Structures are given as structure tokens and as C-alpha cells.
Amino acid sequence: MVAPHTQDRTQSVQNGMRRGASHDSRDYCSSRSSTGTRVGRLTHAWRNICITLRSPAKSVAMNITITEVHPADIPQTVDFVMRARAEIFPLLDAITVPPDLAGFEQVYLSGKDGKFLIARCDERIIAAVGYLPYDHRFAQLDYTGRRTVEIVRLYVTPEFRGDGLASQLCQALWAHAAAGAIEVLYLHTHPFLPGAIRFWEKQGFAVTDVESDPLWNTTHMERVL
């Protein structure tokens, strides 16, 4: 699974290792399987996707709308992401807003190759995911000449996990990327995040490199569109 941000993940794991064990990553939404989910309705509207997730476990139907973030949504979206970040990585600074969120409109709305989606249930934000331009910070990865974005900030509220929402949200994001002529979707994750690698493989990603550092074992993945 994708960690919310490289710095977020690094600080969290370092702190967790110092404590002996980190429970942060077990709360991360993408570690949950979506098997058994029945999608009752899927309709496409202008920039919106309306879905009904029927959960065998919960025996209820959940009407959810997936949309792009618009300027009026930014405060609520940033608040949602910051609260989710604090839940998943409680040892991080919960006050300082990371650069991509502080400059949300410039990065995800008006910036080239940026996009951010949210899912709402009864007007409440329950999930989020985005992408921003890949910054070529890993020397072993060569995306020169290819429009590449990095998948970030995937969160699902606990009560909506395990019913396929993360997969639906990702599929909507991939559609935006394809429409925007993005060529490669990039992300990196780690084996200590339960179910992460398998989740992304189910989303069509393939492992391209695994770093040998025994602490991180950073696993780089990509999906070519």
C-alpha cells in the first residue's frame, strides 16, 4: 500500500522501531481485502461516480459518491487527511501540515499532473486518494521521457474498509490519469505494511525494484497505462 507521504512513513517507522513495534501500519486502509464485496450499482456522471457497496459483513447498502476535489472542498479534505494521518501515524507531528497539503490547490488542482479524489457518504468524506508529479528522487528508477505520477494519500475511514471502496477509488483515479495522458503510475511501499504489496498487485501494479536495506525493504511498483 502507499503510505500517505514519504516523510510521514519514514518518521513513523523510525519511531515505531524505537518503541519495538509499530501498530500504525496495521490501521492503513489498503491492507484490507475487498474480496466478497458486491457492487450493486455503478454509474458514471460528469466527473462523478456513484456506487452502492453491499457489504455481506454489514448487511447494509452504502450509497457513496466519488468526486474530484474542488476549491470549496479543500479545507474539509485537508482536515480529513490530517486526521487520518494522525490515526495511522500517531507519533508524527499532527499540527504541521505537509507541503503537498499546505499547497493543495497548486499541487492537486491547478498544478500539472495533479489530481485528488474523495469519496462521500451522506456528504461526509470517508476516503481519499491522489497523485502528483513524480519527482525522480530514486536514482535506480528511470522514468525519463515518460509522464509519471506518484500515488499518494490513500485513506479509507475504518467503518468503510474491507468492502472494495479503496479499489473503486483507485479505479476512478486511474481513469483520470488515462484521460490526462499519464503514462506511468508509480508508488512505493514496504513489506511491514500488511497486505500492501498484494493490494497493489490486484490494482495492476508490478514490482520494479526492492531495496536491500533490511529495515525498509522499500518496494517500488508501477503500472503502465
HUKA-V74761 format. One record per residue. N is the residue number from 1. SS is DSSP state (H for helix, E for strand, - for the rest). BURIAL is I if it has 16 or more other C-alpha atoms within 10 Angstrom, else O. D_LAST is the distance of its C-alpha to the last C-alpha in whole Angstrom. Layout:
# HUKA-V74761
n->[N N]
ss->[SS SS]
burial->[BURIAL BURIAL]
d_last->[D_LAST D_LAST]
This chain:
# HUKA-V74761
n->[1 2 3 4 5 6 7 8 9 10 11 12 13 14 15 16 17 18 19 20 21 22 23 24 25 26 27 28 29 30 31 32 33 34 35 36 37 38 39 40 41 42 43 44 45 46 47 48 49 50 51 52 53 54 55 56 57 58 59 60 61 62 63 64 65 66 67 68 69 70 71 72 73 74 75 76 77 78 79 80 81 82 83 84 85 86 87 88 89 90 91 92 93 94 95 96 97 98 99 100 101 102 103 104 105 106 107 108 109 110 111 112 113 114 115 116 117 118 119 120 121 122 123 124 125 126 127 128 129 130 131 132 133 134 135 136 137 138 139 140 141 142 143 144 145 146 147 148 149 150 151 152 153 154 155 156 157 158 159 160 161 162 163 164 165 166 167 168 169 170 171 172 173 174 175 176 177 178 179 180 181 182 183 184 185 186 187 188 189 190 191 192 193 194 195 196 197 198 199 200 201 202 203 204 205 206 207 208 209 210 211 212 213 214 215 216 217 218 219 220 221 222 223 224 225]
ss->[- - - - - H H H H H H H H H H H H H H - - - - H H H H - H H H - - - - - - E E E E E E E E - - E E E E E E E E - - - - E E E E E E E E E - - H H H H H H H H H H H H H H H H H H - - - - - - - - - - H H H H - H H H H H H - - - - - E E E E E E E - - E E E E E E E E E E - - - - - - - - - - - - - - E E E E E E E E E - H H H - - - - H H H H H H H H H H H H H H H - - - - E E E E E E - - - - - - H H H H H H H - - - E E E E E - - - - - - - - E E E E E E -]
burial->[I I I I O O O I I O O I I O I I O O O O O I O I I O I I I I I I I I O O I O I O O O O O O O O O I I I I I I I O O O O O O I O I I I I I I O O O O O O O I I O I I I O I I I O I I I I I O O O O O O O O I O O I I O I I I O O O I I I I I I I I O O O O I I I I I I I I I I O O O O O O O O O O O O O I I I I I I I I I O O O I I I I I I I I I I I O I I I O I I O O O O I I I I I I I I I O I I I I I I I I I O O I O I I I O O O O O O O O I O I I I I I I O O]
d_last->[19 18 22 22 23 23 27 28 27 29 32 32 31 34 36 36 36 40 41 40 37 35 34 32 28 30 30 26 24 21 24 25 24 23 24 27 26 26 24 27 26 22 23 21 23 22 20 21 21 24 24 27 27 29 30 33 34 35 36 35 32 30 29 26 25 21 21 20 23 25 28 31 28 28 31 31 27 28 31 29 27 30 32 29 29 33 33 30 32 35 36 34 36 35 37 35 32 29 28 24 26 29 27 25 25 25 22 20 21 23 21 18 14 16 16 18 19 22 23 27 30 33 32 31 28 27 24 21 18 16 14 16 15 15 19 19 21 21 22 21 17 16 13 16 15 11 10 10 11 13 14 17 20 20 23 25 28 30 32 28 27 26 25 22 21 19 17 17 17 13 12 14 12 8 10 11 8 7 10 11 9 7 5 6 7 11 14 17 20 23 25 28 26 26 23 21 19 19 18 15 14 15 12 10 10 12 15 15 19 22 24 28 30 31 31 28 26 23 20 17 13 10 6 4 0]
